[in-house]
């Protein structure tokens, strides 16, 4: 699906739906970024926890991509 070559009119319902979906996406991205930044801070404070945390973080890139 490419970019429309002509003007497109969106109904208020479609705009509301897009707004809601973008809000959900922002929320999900922020949640994952918070997890990653928290893990980095933990690594700084407790270097001995790195191996345990790495095991639990290996599935995060797939979750973020999804």
N, C-alpha and C positions, 0 to 999 in steps of 0.2 A: 504494500500500500504506500503510495507516494504522497507527495504534497499536492493538495488540490490546486488546479490551475485557475480556478474561478473563486469568487467570494462564496463563503459558506455561511448559512444562517443556522444558528443553534437555538433551540427552544429553551425556555427557562428550566424545564425538567432536565434536559441534557446538561446544561451548565451546572446545575445543582449536583447531578450525578458525577460529573468530572471533578467538581470541587471536593466532593466527599472522597472520591478515589485518590485524588492528590493528597488530601489530608491524611488518609490512611497510609499512603506510601511514605510521606514525610515522617509520620510517627514510627513506622517500622525501621526506616533508615536511622533515625535518631536513636532508637532503642539499640540497634546493633552497634552504632558508633559509641554509645555509652558503655556497652559491654567491653568493646575493644579498649577504650581509653581507661576503663577501670582495671582491666587486666594489665595494661602497661604500668599503671601506678602500683599495682600489687607486685609486679615484677621488680620494680625499683625498691620497694620496701622489704620484700621477702624473696630474694633471689632463689632460695631453696624450694619455693613453690612453683617454679617455672615448669618443671617436667609434669607435675600434676595438672597445671592449668593448660599446657599445650595439648594434652590428651583430650581435655574437654572442649578445646577450641577448634579442633580439626574439622568439625562439621559446620562451623560458622560461615565460611565462604559460600558453601552451597546454599545455606539458609538465606544469606544476603542476596545471592544471585536470584533465587526463587522469588 
